[in-house]
Amino acid sequence: MPHVFLTIDTEFRWGDHAAGLALPAISERSIEPAGVGLAWQLDLLARHGLKATFFVDPMPALVYGEEAIARVVAPILAAGQEVQLHLHPNWVGAHPGDGGATHGRFELIDHSRDAQAALLAKGIALLTAAGAPAPVAFRAGSYAANDDTLSALAMLGIRYDSSHNGAHAPWPSAIGLPAAQIAPVCRRGVMEVPVTLIEDRPGRYRNVQVCALSTAEMRATIDHAVDRGHEALTIVSHSFELANRAATAPNRVHVRRFEALCAMLAARRDAAPTAHFADRPALRPGRDDAPLPPSALRLRWRQVEQAWSTLVEERAA
């Protein structure tokens, strides 16, 4: 019976900051875009009785203050969902209104282990100051983690990491694991819970993400994990992913996928229950779970959906 981790990376979009937008506009476009952001997602999850993990990046508090992050954390906790740590280090040294001219390094792996530990400690302090419980799980921004990251997390008492993404390996997802690793594994003192993949084409992988896979592919992935008794199924989305890139209208392709995903997980709750990392799930490491094999039919249908999403939904006013 797989533990299902439905994860939503929740962050301020750097591009909106670099465009010189004020905090209210950045927050709206990143957290509550087009009526299908955080509040809408929390409501849908509640209606289906699902657990989700919101990996919240607290580093924009260095630029816009702790209250900006507290306004993100509070509704998540009020809805009974969990907040865990996400981190984009480029916010260090940034300043409002400078067009993004000042910033830190964009990838966590561009820092030494000690520097990563300092950044992570700062992230923990900012997240808890915003009202979140002490995090037990982490995902690096852009999946940019390496083995030094895991060592730093262990030193700071964070038990789970979910940064390994074979579709983005070996860079910026740089943990020393095989690209096809999707089963949890103990490494450097933490439990690594990789992002689940499908085999898009032979030898090529695609992560299980709402904007990346069709509903049919997500259904096949869930069934594959259940039928083969996988240990974990880790799905990714973002706070802004259900709107178009301009944040002016819902992307109806992505919205339908998220609605279908929630319905599928609710229907399979006995065989594939959703979990919080804070539940301290007893994951069995070292299994040989393999990604869903490729299917030309599923691939072609997704390509049709993606073309519609790009040419129609992303251009909606």
C-alpha positions as CSV (number, residue, x, y, z in Angstrom):
1,M,0.0,0.0,0.0
2,P,1.8,3.2,-1.1
3,H,2.0,6.3,1.0
4,V,0.8,9.1,-1.2
5,F,2.5,12.4,-0.7
6,L,0.5,15.1,-2.6
7,T,3.0,18.0,-2.4
8,I,2.5,21.6,-3.4
9,D,5.5,23.9,-3.6
10,T,4.3,27.2,-2.4
11,E,6.5,30.2,-3.2
12,F,6.7,33.8,-4.4
13,R,7.6,33.9,-8.1
14,W,11.0,35.5,-8.6
15,G,10.0,36.8,-12.0
16,D,7.2,39.0,-10.4
17,H,9.7,40.4,-8.0
18,A,12.2,41.1,-10.8
19,A,9.4,42.8,-12.8
20,G,9.2,45.3,-9.9
21,L,5.7,44.4,-8.8
22,A,4.6,45.4,-5.3
23,L,4.1,42.8,-2.6
24,P,0.3,42.6,-3.0
25,A,0.6,41.8,-6.7
26,I,3.4,39.3,-6.1
27,S,1.4,37.5,-3.5
28,E,-1.8,37.4,-5.6
29,R,0.0,36.1,-8.7
30,S,2.1,33.6,-6.7
31,I,-0.3,32.4,-4.0
32,E,-3.9,33.2,-5.2
33,P,-3.7,33.5,-9.0
34,A,-7.0,33.7,-11.0
35,G,-9.1,32.1,-8.3
36,V,-7.4,28.7,-8.4
37,G,-4.6,29.3,-6.0
38,L,-4.1,28.3,-2.3
39,A,-7.6,28.9,-1.1
40,W,-9.2,27.1,-3.9
41,Q,-6.8,24.1,-3.6
42,L,-7.4,23.9,0.2
43,D,-11.1,23.8,-0.3
44,L,-10.9,21.1,-3.0
45,L,-8.6,19.0,-0.8
46,A,-11.0,19.4,2.2
47,R,-14.0,18.3,0.0
48,H,-12.2,15.2,-0.9
49,G,-10.8,14.5,2.5
50,L,-7.2,14.4,1.3
51,K,-3.9,15.3,3.1
52,A,-1.4,17.5,1.3
53,T,2.1,18.8,2.1
54,F,2.7,22.5,1.3
55,F,6.4,23.1,0.9
56,V,6.5,26.8,1.7
57,D,9.5,28.9,0.8
58,P,10.0,31.5,3.7
59,M,13.1,33.2,2.2
60,P,11.1,36.1,0.7
61,A,10.5,37.2,4.3
62,L,14.1,38.6,4.0
63,V,12.8,41.1,1.5
64,Y,9.1,41.6,2.3
65,G,8.9,40.7,6.0
66,E,7.7,37.8,8.1
67,E,4.0,38.8,7.8
68,A,4.1,38.1,4.1
69,I,4.9,34.4,4.8
70,A,2.6,34.3,7.9
71,R,-0.3,35.1,5.6
72,V,0.6,32.0,3.5
73,V,1.2,29.7,6.4
74,A,-2.0,30.5,8.5
75,P,-4.7,29.3,6.0
76,I,-2.8,26.1,5.3
77,L,-2.6,25.2,9.0
78,A,-6.2,26.3,9.6
79,A,-7.3,23.9,6.8
80,G,-5.6,21.0,8.6
81,Q,-2.8,20.6,6.1
82,E,0.9,20.6,6.8
83,V,3.6,23.1,6.1
84,Q,7.1,21.9,5.4
85,L,10.3,23.7,4.3
86,H,11.0,24.8,0.7
87,L,13.9,27.1,-0.1
88,H,15.1,29.2,-3.0
89,P,18.4,30.8,-1.8
90,N,18.4,33.6,-4.4
91,W,16.2,35.7,-2.1
92,V,19.2,36.3,0.2
93,G,20.6,39.8,-0.6
94,A,17.6,40.7,-2.7
95,H,15.9,44.1,-2.4
96,P,12.4,45.3,-3.4
97,G,12.1,47.5,-6.4
98,D,15.6,46.9,-7.9
99,G,14.4,44.8,-10.9
100,G,16.0,41.7,-9.4
101,A,19.5,43.2,-9.8
102,T,20.6,42.0,-6.3
103,H,20.2,38.4,-5.3
104,G,22.1,35.3,-4.0
105,R,23.0,32.2,-5.9
106,F,20.0,30.6,-7.4
107,E,20.8,27.0,-6.7
108,L,21.3,25.6,-3.2
109,I,23.9,23.1,-4.6
110,D,26.1,26.1,-5.6
111,H,26.9,26.5,-1.9
112,S,29.2,24.5,0.4
113,R,27.7,22.1,2.9
114,D,28.3,24.6,5.8
115,A,26.7,27.4,3.7
116,Q,23.8,25.2,2.9
117,A,23.4,24.4,6.6
118,A,23.3,28.1,7.4
119,L,20.7,28.8,4.7
120,L,18.6,25.9,5.9
121,A,18.8,27.0,9.5
122,K,17.7,30.5,8.4
123,G,14.8,29.0,6.5
124,I,13.7,27.0,9.5
125,A,13.8,30.1,11.7
126,L,11.8,32.2,9.2
127,L,9.2,29.5,8.7
128,T,8.6,29.0,12.4
129,A,8.5,32.7,13.0
130,A,5.7,32.8,10.4
131,G,3.7,30.4,12.6
132,A,4.6,27.0,11.2
133,P,5.6,24.0,13.4
134,A,9.3,23.0,13.2
135,P,9.6,21.3,9.8
136,V,10.4,17.6,9.5
137,A,10.6,17.5,5.7
138,F,12.3,19.6,3.0
139,R,12.3,20.1,-0.8
140,A,15.0,22.2,-2.4
141,G,13.9,24.9,-4.9
142,S,14.4,23.6,-8.4
143,Y,15.1,20.2,-6.8
144,A,18.7,21.5,-6.4
145,A,20.0,19.3,-3.6
146,N,23.0,17.1,-3.3
147,D,24.5,14.8,-0.7
148,D,25.8,17.8,1.2
149,T,22.2,19.0,1.5
150,L,21.2,15.7,3.0
151,S,24.0,15.9,5.5
152,A,23.0,19.4,6.5
153,L,19.4,18.4,6.9
154,A,20.4,15.5,9.2
155,M,22.5,17.9,11.3
156,L,19.5,20.2,11.6
157,G,17.1,17.4,12.6
158,I,15.0,17.3,9.5
159,R,14.0,13.7,8.9
160,Y,12.7,13.6,5.3
161,D,13.9,15.1,2.0
162,S,11.9,15.0,-1.2
163,S,14.4,16.7,-3.6
164,H,15.6,13.8,-5.8
165,N,13.9,14.1,-9.2
166,G,15.4,11.8,-11.8
167,A,13.8,13.9,-14.6
168,H,16.1,16.7,-13.5
169,A,19.2,14.7,-12.7
170,P,22.2,15.0,-12.6
171,W,21.6,18.8,-12.5
172,P,20.2,20.6,-10.7
173,S,18.9,17.5,-8.9
174,A,22.3,16.3,-7.8
175,I,21.8,13.7,-5.0
176,G,23.9,10.7,-5.8
177,L,21.1,8.3,-6.6
178,P,20.1,6.6,-9.9
179,A,17.8,8.7,-12.0
180,A,15.1,6.0,-11.9
181,Q,15.1,5.9,-8.0
182,I,11.5,6.4,-6.9
183,A,11.4,4.3,-3.7
184,P,12.4,5.9,-0.4
185,V,16.0,5.3,0.7
186,C,18.0,6.1,3.7
187,R,20.9,8.4,2.8
188,R,23.2,10.7,4.8
189,G,21.0,10.4,7.9
190,V,17.7,11.3,6.3
191,M,14.9,9.4,4.5
192,E,15.0,10.5,0.9
193,V,11.5,10.3,-0.6
194,P,12.0,10.9,-4.4
195,V,9.6,12.6,-6.7
196,T,7.7,9.8,-8.6
197,L,8.6,9.4,-12.3
198,I,7.1,7.8,-15.3
199,E,9.2,6.5,-18.2
200,D,8.2,9.0,-20.9
201,R,10.2,7.2,-23.6
202,P,12.6,4.3,-23.1
203,G,15.4,5.7,-20.8
204,R,13.8,9.1,-20.5
205,Y,11.8,10.2,-17.4
206,R,9.1,12.7,-16.6
207,N,8.1,13.7,-13.0
208,V,4.6,13.2,-11.8
209,Q,3.4,16.8,-11.8
210,V,0.0,18.3,-12.6
211,C,1.3,20.5,-15.3
212,A,3.5,17.7,-16.8
213,L,1.2,14.6,-17.1
214,S,-2.3,14.0,-18.5
215,T,-5.1,12.7,-16.3
216,A,-4.7,9.3,-18.0
217,E,-1.0,9.2,-17.1
218,M,-1.7,10.2,-13.5
219,R,-4.4,7.5,-13.3
220,A,-2.0,4.9,-14.7
221,T,0.7,6.0,-12.3
222,I,-1.5,5.6,-9.3
223,D,-2.8,2.2,-10.5
224,H,0.8,1.1,-11.2
225,A,1.9,2.1,-7.7
226,V,-1.0,0.3,-6.1
227,D,-0.8,-2.9,-8.2
228,R,2.9,-3.3,-7.5
229,G,2.8,-2.4,-3.9
230,H,5.1,0.7,-4.2
231,E,6.2,2.2,-0.9
232,A,5.5,5.8,-1.9
233,L,3.9,7.9,-4.6
234,T,5.1,11.5,-4.5
235,I,3.2,14.0,-6.7
236,V,4.2,17.6,-7.3
237,S,2.2,20.8,-8.0
238,H,2.7,24.5,-7.3
239,S,0.6,27.2,-5.7
240,F,0.5,29.1,-9.0
241,E,0.4,26.1,-11.4
242,L,-3.3,26.0,-12.1
243,A,-3.4,29.5,-13.6
244,N,-1.8,30.6,-16.8
245,R,1.7,32.0,-16.6
246,A,0.4,35.6,-16.6
247,A,-1.8,34.7,-13.6
248,T,-4.8,36.3,-15.3
249,A,-7.0,33.2,-15.8
250,P,-7.2,29.6,-14.8
251,N,-5.5,27.1,-17.1
252,R,-8.5,24.8,-17.6
253,V,-6.3,21.9,-18.6
254,H,-4.4,22.0,-15.4
255,V,-7.5,22.7,-13.3
256,R,-9.3,19.7,-14.7
257,R,-6.2,17.5,-14.1
258,F,-6.0,18.6,-10.4
259,E,-9.7,18.0,-9.9
260,A,-9.4,14.6,-11.5
261,L,-6.3,13.8,-9.4
262,C,-8.1,14.6,-6.2
263,A,-11.1,12.6,-7.2
264,M,-8.9,9.6,-8.1
265,L,-7.0,9.8,-4.8
266,A,-10.3,10.0,-2.9
267,A,-11.7,7.0,-4.7
268,R,-8.5,5.0,-3.9
269,R,-8.0,6.2,-0.3
270,D,-8.2,2.6,1.0
271,A,-5.5,1.4,-1.3
272,A,-3.4,4.5,-1.6
273,P,-4.0,6.8,1.4
274,T,-2.6,10.4,1.4
275,A,-0.1,11.1,4.2
276,H,1.6,14.0,5.9
277,F,5.3,13.9,6.6
278,A,4.5,15.1,10.1
279,D,2.7,11.8,10.6
280,R,6.1,10.2,10.7
281,P,5.1,7.5,8.2
282,A,7.1,4.3,8.7
283,L,8.6,4.0,5.2
284,R,10.5,0.9,4.3
285,P,13.7,1.8,2.5
286,G,15.6,-0.1,-0.1
287,R,12.8,-1.4,-2.3
288,D,13.1,-1.8,-6.1
289,D,10.0,0.2,-7.2
290,A,10.2,1.1,-10.9
291,P,8.6,3.9,-12.8
292,L,5.5,3.3,-15.0
293,P,6.7,2.0,-18.4
294,P,6.2,4.1,-21.5
295,S,3.0,4.1,-23.6
296,A,2.9,5.6,-27.0
297,L,-0.8,6.2,-26.8
298,R,-0.7,8.0,-23.4
299,L,2.3,10.1,-24.7
300,R,0.4,11.2,-27.8
301,W,-2.7,12.1,-25.9
302,R,-0.7,14.2,-23.5
303,Q,1.1,16.0,-26.3
304,V,-2.3,17.0,-27.7
305,E,-3.3,18.3,-24.2
306,Q,-0.1,20.1,-23.8
307,A,-0.4,21.8,-27.2
308,W,-3.9,23.0,-26.3
309,S,-2.7,24.2,-22.9
310,T,0.2,26.2,-24.5
311,L,-1.7,27.6,-27.5
312,V,-5.1,28.3,-25.9
313,E,-5.1,28.2,-22.1
314,E,-1.8,30.1,-21.6
315,R,-3.1,32.9,-23.9
316,A,-6.4,33.4,-22.0
317,A,-7.0,36.9,-20.9
